[in-house]
Amino acid sequence: MPGPRGLAALAGQARRSGDLRLLDEHAVVAPNGVRVLTGPEDGRQLRAALSALLVSDGVLERAAEDPDMVLIADVGRVDTDVPETASLLLLADVLVLAVRPVPEQILSLAGTNERARRPHRDTGLLLIGPGYPSEHVAELLRLPVFGQLPLIPAGVAATWKRLTRRDSFRAAATKAGQAVITRVAAEIPAARSAVQHAEPALSDGGARV
């Protein structure tokens, strides 16, 4: 989603103002209505932008403390040795690890130490695609499973756009998303308020998530 605004531009503006409206002003709107803050592709620029935003009483900290705001941060591979990732985890109510329930991923995660498997005090799993039953995954990794979503193969962007236009697909996606959010809220008391804001958005096609 190209555009002149994004995380880097937000970081520049946030040095002069901590107004939470800056988040909306610098977000782009995805085809399904979701507002997204995109980061620079260059890793050094991304870390510099996050460093500027993750200051005490900065925009991201204030947004995380706002009970009327729900933020989802996609940090990719979780590496707690990266200062920016560690700072984001300190602000988070819950960490959701997306993993495919297949032998190579589940057994690899099971073989890691406790700190790598549970880098946040409230960590749970989101299973992507078919594989091991969720109860087996939860028992093996000693982590709760918040939900399961279908696997969308790589290289199917055109097909994905057609699917999102189908009412049946949108209804199924909405139901799956609601189930995940409800489970997170039930498991993590600090995140319960998120359901009140996220579920109405999902019911109308995800316009506000």
VENBELNOR-V534649 format. One line per field, one symbol per residue. psi: psi as a letter, one per 40 degrees, with the letter a starting at -180 (. if undefined). Layout:
# VENBELNOR-V534649
psi->???
This chain:
# VENBELNOR-V534649
psi->giieiadddddddedeieheeddddeiihideehhhhiiidhdddddddddddfihfaddddddeheehhhhhhebhhheehddddddddeidihhhhihfiddddddddeiiddddgeidghiihhhiiaiidddddddefiihdahiihhiiffdddddddeehdddddddddddddddddddddhddeddddddddddddfefde.
